[in-house]
Amino acid sequence: MGATLRTNPATAYQILRRFVHLNEGDVVVQNGSNSGVGRALIQVARRMGLVTVSVVRDREDIQDLKEELRGIGGDHVWTEEEMRRSKVGKIICSRWILSGSSGISFYSVITFREL
C-alpha cells in the first residue's frame, strides 16, 4: 500500500505529460477510473486544467462512486452502458484516450477523433 502512494501519482503524471502534448482545456478519456492510477490521473488532470471523462463499470453503488470521482476532480463520470444508450461517447473529441483494460468493451462505446 505504501508504495502506491508514490507510484500512482507519478504514473498518472507521466501518462499525461510524456506521450502527447496536452493543453489546458483538452479532453482526456479513461476507463478504470476508480483504480489508484485512475484516481490520481483525475487529480493531476484537474491541476493541469484538463477535462476528464471517466468511464467505469456499472455496480450497485454506482452513484456513490460517481460522486466520489467528481469529488476528487472528475468532470464527467459515466458507465459504459450509459455511453452506449445515450450515444454520448459518439461526440467525444479527445486528445488522449487511456484504457486500463485489455478488453474491447471500452472502445466499443466511443468513437475517437483526434483534435
C-alpha positions as a Markdown table, in Angstrom:
| # | Residue | x | y | z |
|---|---|---|---|---|
| 1 | Met | 0.0 | 0.0 | 0.0 |
| 2 | Gly | 2.7 | 2.5 | 0.9 |
| 3 | Ala | 4.5 | 2.1 | -2.4 |
| 4 | Thr | 1.3 | 3.0 | -4.3 |
| 5 | Leu | 1.2 | 6.4 | -2.5 |
| 6 | Arg | 4.3 | 7.4 | -4.6 |
| 7 | Thr | 3.8 | 5.3 | -7.7 |
| 8 | Asn | 0.2 | 6.1 | -8.7 |
| 9 | Pro | 0.5 | 9.9 | -8.8 |
| 10 | Ala | 3.9 | 9.7 | -10.6 |
| 11 | Thr | 2.5 | 7.2 | -13.1 |
| 12 | Ala | -0.6 | 9.4 | -13.8 |
| 13 | Tyr | 1.7 | 12.5 | -14.3 |
| 14 | Gln | 3.9 | 10.6 | -16.7 |
| 15 | Ile | 0.9 | 9.3 | -18.7 |
| 16 | Leu | -0.4 | 12.9 | -19.1 |
| 17 | Arg | 3.0 | 14.5 | -19.9 |
| 18 | Arg | 5.1 | 12.1 | -21.7 |
| 19 | Phe | 3.1 | 10.7 | -24.7 |
| 20 | Val | 1.1 | 13.6 | -26.2 |
| 21 | His | 1.2 | 17.3 | -25.7 |
| 22 | Leu | -1.9 | 18.4 | -23.8 |
| 23 | Asn | -3.1 | 21.9 | -23.4 |
| 24 | Glu | -5.4 | 23.4 | -20.8 |
| 25 | Gly | -9.0 | 22.5 | -21.8 |
| 26 | Asp | -8.1 | 19.3 | -23.7 |
| 27 | Val | -10.2 | 16.3 | -23.0 |
| 28 | Val | -8.8 | 13.1 | -21.6 |
| 29 | Val | -10.9 | 9.9 | -21.6 |
| 30 | Gln | -10.1 | 7.0 | -19.4 |
| 31 | Asn | -11.7 | 3.8 | -18.2 |
| 32 | Gly | -10.8 | 2.1 | -14.9 |
| 33 | Ser | -11.1 | 5.5 | -13.4 |
| 34 | Asn | -11.7 | 4.1 | -9.9 |
| 35 | Ser | -8.2 | 2.4 | -9.8 |
| 36 | Gly | -5.4 | 4.0 | -7.9 |
| 37 | Val | -3.8 | 5.4 | -11.1 |
| 38 | Gly | -7.2 | 6.4 | -12.5 |
| 39 | Arg | -8.0 | 8.4 | -9.4 |
| 40 | Ala | -4.5 | 10.0 | -9.4 |
| 41 | Leu | -4.9 | 10.8 | -13.1 |
| 42 | Ile | -8.2 | 12.7 | -12.4 |
| 43 | Gln | -6.5 | 14.8 | -9.8 |
| 44 | Val | -3.4 | 15.5 | -11.9 |
| 45 | Ala | -5.5 | 16.3 | -14.9 |
| 46 | Arg | -7.6 | 18.8 | -12.8 |
| 47 | Arg | -4.4 | 20.6 | -11.8 |
| 48 | Met | -3.3 | 20.7 | -15.4 |
| 49 | Gly | -6.6 | 22.3 | -16.5 |
| 50 | Leu | -7.7 | 19.2 | -18.5 |
| 51 | Val | -11.3 | 18.0 | -18.8 |
| 52 | Thr | -11.7 | 14.3 | -17.7 |
| 53 | Val | -14.2 | 11.8 | -19.0 |
| 54 | Ser | -14.1 | 8.8 | -16.6 |
| 55 | Val | -15.8 | 5.6 | -17.7 |
| 56 | Val | -16.5 | 3.0 | -15.1 |
| 57 | Arg | -18.3 | -0.4 | -15.0 |
| 58 | Asp | -21.7 | -0.4 | -13.5 |
| 59 | Arg | -22.2 | -1.7 | -10.0 |
| 60 | Glu | -24.6 | -1.5 | -7.1 |
| 61 | Asp | -23.1 | 1.6 | -5.5 |
| 62 | Ile | -22.5 | 3.5 | -8.8 |
| 63 | Gln | -24.0 | 6.8 | -7.6 |
| 64 | Asp | -21.6 | 6.8 | -4.7 |
| 65 | Leu | -18.6 | 6.1 | -6.9 |
| 66 | Lys | -19.7 | 8.8 | -9.4 |
| 67 | Glu | -19.9 | 11.3 | -6.5 |
| 68 | Glu | -16.5 | 10.2 | -5.2 |
| 69 | Leu | -14.8 | 10.6 | -8.5 |
| 70 | Arg | -16.4 | 14.0 | -9.1 |
| 71 | Gly | -15.4 | 15.0 | -5.6 |
| 72 | Ile | -11.7 | 14.5 | -6.5 |
| 73 | Gly | -12.0 | 16.5 | -9.7 |
| 74 | Gly | -13.7 | 14.3 | -12.3 |
| 75 | Asp | -15.6 | 16.4 | -14.8 |
| 76 | His | -17.8 | 13.6 | -16.3 |
| 77 | Val | -18.3 | 10.1 | -15.0 |
| 78 | Trp | -20.3 | 7.6 | -17.0 |
| 79 | Thr | -20.8 | 3.9 | -17.1 |
| 80 | Glu | -20.1 | 2.0 | -20.3 |
| 81 | Glu | -23.8 | 1.3 | -20.6 |
| 82 | Glu | -24.7 | 5.0 | -20.2 |
| 83 | Met | -22.4 | 5.8 | -23.0 |
| 84 | Arg | -23.9 | 3.1 | -25.2 |
| 85 | Arg | -27.5 | 4.1 | -24.5 |
| 86 | Ser | -27.1 | 7.9 | -24.8 |
| 87 | Lys | -24.6 | 7.9 | -27.6 |
| 88 | Val | -22.7 | 10.4 | -25.5 |
| 89 | Gly | -19.5 | 8.6 | -26.5 |
| 90 | Lys | -20.2 | 9.3 | -30.1 |
| 91 | Ile | -19.5 | 13.0 | -29.6 |
| 92 | Ile | -16.3 | 12.9 | -27.6 |
| 93 | Cys | -13.4 | 14.7 | -29.2 |
| 94 | Ser | -10.3 | 13.8 | -27.2 |
| 95 | Arg | -6.6 | 14.4 | -27.4 |
| 96 | Trp | -5.9 | 11.3 | -25.3 |
| 97 | Ile | -7.8 | 8.1 | -24.5 |
| 98 | Leu | -6.5 | 5.7 | -21.9 |
| 99 | Ser | -7.6 | 2.2 | -21.4 |
| 100 | Gly | -6.7 | 0.3 | -18.2 |
| 101 | Ser | -8.2 | -2.9 | -19.5 |
| 102 | Ser | -7.2 | -5.2 | -22.3 |
| 103 | Gly | -10.8 | -5.7 | -23.5 |
| 104 | Ile | -12.5 | -4.1 | -26.3 |
| 105 | Ser | -15.7 | -3.1 | -24.5 |
| 106 | Phe | -14.4 | 0.4 | -23.7 |
| 107 | Tyr | -13.6 | 1.1 | -27.4 |
| 108 | Ser | -17.0 | -0.3 | -28.5 |
| 109 | Val | -18.8 | 2.7 | -26.9 |
| 110 | Ile | -16.7 | 5.6 | -28.2 |
| 111 | Thr | -15.7 | 7.0 | -31.5 |
| 112 | Phe | -12.3 | 8.6 | -31.3 |
| 113 | Arg | -11.4 | 11.7 | -33.3 |
| 114 | Glu | -8.1 | 13.3 | -32.6 |
| 115 | Leu | -8.3 | 17.1 | -32.3 |
